[in-house]
């Protein structure tokens, strides 16, 4: 079973780098401009929507770590703010990076004995299953962002 520090390291790496996949959210998203992020390919989510969606669940889990409240809804996870400038896109990213850093710092200090505890309620699984799910979910959608960006930049 992983420790809190190991899980925190994995979350940090998928956001900021150092994992064996050699891709991370910050490096990928930071290199995409706002016009590309909001550009729609029929039948696919935008990069903005996927980026927001990834981080939505990090924010939900952060709230649980900070105050024990599980407040979130899958139907809200794609309801991103409208972005109409590079500055707005970068502001959204800065918020994400700050929250991801807070998340990993708090998680790294979580007692390992908490990891097998219910994630606010037994029906939601354990802390471990939710954090591992967050990491898997982030990698999954990060791959989509990378593919969409390549398609959007194709001449």
Backbone torsions as a table, in degrees:
resi	resn	phi	psi	omega
1	UNK	NA	133.4	-180.0
2	UNK	-69.8	155.7	175.4
3	UNK	-90.9	168.1	176.9
4	UNK	-59.6	-40.5	180.0
5	UNK	-65.2	-39.6	178.2
6	UNK	-65.3	-43.0	178.1
7	UNK	-64.0	-42.3	178.6
8	UNK	-61.2	-40.3	177.6
9	UNK	-62.1	-43.7	180.0
10	UNK	-65.5	-40.6	176.9
11	UNK	-63.3	-45.1	-179.9
12	UNK	-60.7	-41.4	-178.3
13	UNK	-67.7	-38.3	179.2
14	UNK	-69.5	-28.0	176.4
15	UNK	-83.0	-41.9	-168.0
16	UNK	-121.3	-4.2	175.5
17	UNK	107.8	166.3	179.1
18	UNK	103.8	0.9	178.1
19	UNK	-88.0	168.1	-175.8
20	UNK	-75.4	-11.9	175.8
21	UNK	-76.5	-16.3	179.1
22	UNK	63.6	19.2	172.2
23	UNK	-129.2	150.5	177.9
24	UNK	-150.5	162.3	-174.8
25	UNK	-63.3	-48.7	-174.3
26	UNK	-61.8	-51.2	-178.3
27	UNK	-62.7	-38.1	-178.5
28	UNK	-69.4	-53.8	-174.5
29	UNK	-70.2	-36.1	-179.5
30	UNK	-63.7	-23.6	-179.9
31	UNK	-92.7	9.5	178.5
32	UNK	-111.3	128.3	179.5
33	UNK	-82.0	165.5	-172.6
34	UNK	-64.0	-33.2	-179.6
35	UNK	-67.4	-38.6	176.1
36	UNK	-69.4	-39.4	-177.8
37	UNK	-61.9	-31.3	-177.1
38	UNK	-98.9	-4.5	-177.8
39	UNK	-70.1	133.6	-175.7
40	UNK	-102.0	131.8	167.9
41	UNK	-106.5	124.8	-176.2
42	UNK	-50.6	129.2	177.5
43	UNK	89.0	-2.0	-178.7
44	UNK	-126.4	155.6	171.4
45	UNK	-72.6	156.8	173.8
46	UNK	-77.7	163.7	175.0
47	UNK	-62.7	-38.5	176.4
48	UNK	-58.4	-48.3	-178.8
49	UNK	-61.0	-43.1	-179.9
50	UNK	-67.9	-39.5	178.7
51	UNK	-62.9	-47.2	178.6
52	UNK	-62.2	-43.9	-179.2
53	UNK	-59.8	-44.8	177.0
54	UNK	-56.0	-50.3	-171.7
55	UNK	-76.9	-23.8	179.0
56	UNK	-53.0	-46.0	-176.7
57	UNK	-73.8	-26.9	172.9
58	UNK	-65.8	-42.9	178.7
59	UNK	-63.5	-40.4	178.7
60	UNK	-60.8	-46.9	-180.0
61	UNK	-69.4	-33.8	176.7
62	UNK	-59.4	-43.5	179.3
63	UNK	-61.1	-39.7	177.8
64	UNK	-62.0	-44.6	-179.6
65	UNK	-65.9	-35.0	-176.9
66	UNK	-80.0	-43.5	-174.9
67	UNK	-137.9	9.9	174.9
68	UNK	77.2	5.7	-178.0
69	UNK	-99.5	127.3	175.3
70	UNK	-99.1	100.8	-179.1
71	UNK	-125.5	108.1	-179.8
72	UNK	-177.7	161.1	-179.7
73	UNK	-150.8	129.8	-179.6
74	UNK	-52.0	-36.6	-177.4
75	UNK	-67.1	-17.9	179.2
76	UNK	-90.8	-12.2	-168.3
77	UNK	-71.8	-11.9	175.9
78	UNK	-110.6	4.8	-177.7
79	UNK	-86.2	71.9	-176.5
80	UNK	-80.3	159.6	174.6
81	UNK	-69.4	154.4	172.8
82	UNK	-73.3	136.1	179.2
83	UNK	-116.1	125.6	-178.8
84	UNK	-129.4	15.7	176.3
85	UNK	-160.8	162.0	176.8
86	UNK	-63.4	-37.4	179.6
87	UNK	-61.3	-43.9	178.3
88	UNK	-64.0	-40.3	178.4
89	UNK	-62.5	-44.3	179.8
90	UNK	-69.3	-34.4	176.9
91	UNK	-64.7	-43.3	175.8
92	UNK	-58.9	-44.2	180.0
93	UNK	-63.6	-43.5	-179.9
94	UNK	-59.5	-40.4	177.0
95	UNK	-62.0	-44.4	178.9
96	UNK	-60.3	-46.8	-177.4
97	UNK	-63.2	-42.4	179.7
98	UNK	-63.4	-43.9	-179.8
99	UNK	-68.3	-37.6	177.8
100	UNK	-65.7	-39.4	176.4
101	UNK	-63.4	-45.0	177.8
102	UNK	-59.7	-44.2	-179.7
103	UNK	-57.4	-49.5	-176.0
104	UNK	-69.1	-33.0	178.3
105	UNK	-67.0	-45.0	180.0
106	UNK	-67.0	-44.1	-179.7
107	UNK	-60.1	-40.6	-177.7
108	UNK	-63.7	-21.4	-179.5
109	UNK	-99.9	-2.0	179.3
110	UNK	-66.2	131.4	178.3
111	UNK	-59.4	134.7	-179.5
112	UNK	-57.0	-29.3	179.5
113	UNK	-65.3	-21.0	179.1
114	UNK	-74.2	-25.4	-173.5
115	UNK	-58.7	-31.0	178.4
116	UNK	-89.0	-1.8	-179.2
117	UNK	-79.1	156.9	176.1
118	UNK	-61.6	140.1	178.5
119	UNK	-80.6	80.2	-175.2
120	UNK	71.4	-33.5	179.9
121	UNK	-153.8	142.3	-178.1
122	UNK	-53.1	-34.7	-176.6
123	UNK	-66.3	-16.1	179.6
124	UNK	-96.1	4.2	-179.2
125	UNK	83.8	-164.2	-177.6
126	UNK	-98.7	170.1	173.4
127	UNK	-57.4	-44.1	-178.8
128	UNK	-59.3	-49.8	-177.4
129	UNK	-63.1	-35.5	179.4
130	UNK	-71.4	-40.3	-179.4
131	UNK	-71.3	-41.5	175.3
132	UNK	-62.3	-40.1	176.7
133	UNK	-61.6	-39.7	177.5
134	UNK	-60.7	-43.5	179.8
135	UNK	-64.6	-47.5	179.0
136	UNK	-61.2	-45.1	-179.7
137	UNK	-59.9	-42.7	180.0
138	UNK	-64.6	-45.3	177.5
139	UNK	-61.0	-42.8	-179.4
140	UNK	-58.0	-52.6	-177.7
141	UNK	-74.7	-27.0	174.8
142	UNK	-62.3	-40.6	175.6
143	UNK	-60.6	-40.0	177.0
144	UNK	-62.9	-42.3	179.3
145	UNK	-61.0	-43.4	-179.6
146	UNK	-62.1	-44.8	179.4
147	UNK	-65.5	-45.8	178.9
148	UNK	-59.9	-42.8	179.6
149	UNK	-61.0	-41.6	177.6
150	UNK	-63.3	-40.6	178.9
151	UNK	-66.6	-40.4	-178.8
152	UNK	-70.5	-28.1	-179.0
153	UNK	-90.1	-6.1	179.9
154	UNK	-63.7	133.0	-179.9
155	UNK	-68.8	NA	NA
